[in-house]
Structure formats: structure tokens, C-alpha cells
């Protein structure tokens, strides 16, 4: 017959032991996101090209899938290509986002910009960002021309 002390010793040895922490931290794909983030952009636009190049450099964990829709009509476009090129679009957790909400999703995926992206989950702040984005859309053609002039030939 086994005593209580023998049983506790047996169960202690039966439990799986966890590996010791080695100090190596593996990157987490995208905190709070079940699927990768997809960003559609216009590589023919010099302004967009510069911005996406910066975001690609900041995306050190490579959790964002950048899709250029300038060259082909079949770039897995979820909506009409003309609409896709008119505003910034992203897909986060299967949800299609546009404008400031799409930028906020991209920022949430980049550690350096994550606080700004999280702040955009507060509706009044997202509303302000959307108003700024709409104002930017009016200036965008002029800024595109300026960015094209600044590019090396």
C-alpha cells in the first residue's frame, strides 16, 4: 500500500518539466493579429513608393505583406483596382480597411509605430486621422509631382 508521501513523489516525477529559459526571444508574428497584414499600394506613385520603402525598412519582423497594384490588374485585389488606387487599403484579420484605419493597422504591425496605431483604436482619434487623410488626398497630386521631381533620374 502506498502512502501519501510516496504518491506525491510519484506525481512530481510524472509531471512534464518545462525547458529552462535560454534568454533567446523569438519574434511574435503580429501581436493581436491571427493573419498577416496585407497592404496594397501604388508603386507607380513616387510618394507611395517612398512611404512604403520606409515602412518595409521599419517592418523588421516581416509581418506585413506589401502588394503592388500598379502593374497588374490581378494583384489579388479585393475591390475594383481604381478604388484601390484612390485610397490606401489594408486587410487586417480578414477585414478590409481604408484610409486612416488602414494606416493605423499598418502602424500597429510595426513596433516603433504601434503606440500610434493603438491610439487610433479610440474612435475620436481615428476620426481626426481620417479628416487629416482626406485633406492629404486633396494635396496628393501636387505632392506626387514634387516627389517625382526629387527622384534621381
DAMO-V147162 format. One record per pair of residues at least 6 apart in sequence whose ideal C-beta (glycine too) atoms are under 6 Angstrom apart, sorted by the first residue. I is the first residue (numbers start at 1). J is the second residue. D is the distance in whole Angstrom. If there is no record, write none. Layout:
i = [I	I]
j = [J	J]
d = [D	D]
This chain:
i = [27	29	30	30	33	34	36	36	37	37	37	37	38	38	39	39	39	39	40	40	40	40	41	41	42	42	42	43	43	43	44	45	46	46	46	47	47	47	52	58	58	59	63	64	67	69	69	73	77	78	87	87	88	89	89	90	90	90	90	92	97	99	99	100	100	100	100	104	104	107	107	107	108	108	119	120	120]
j = [61	63	63	109	93	93	63	65	64	92	105	109	65	91	64	66	90	106	67	69	84	89	48	52	48	70	85	49	68	70	70	144	147	148	151	143	144	147	66	110	112	110	109	109	75	75	84	81	84	96	98	99	102	98	102	97	102	105	106	105	105	130	133	126	129	130	133	117	120	113	116	117	114	117	125	126	129]
d = [5	6	4	5	6	6	6	5	5	5	6	5	5	4	6	5	5	6	5	5	5	5	5	5	5	5	5	6	4	5	4	6	4	5	5	5	5	4	6	5	6	6	5	5	5	4	5	6	5	6	5	5	5	5	5	5	4	5	6	4	5	5	5	6	4	4	5	5	3	4	5	3	6	3	5	5	6]
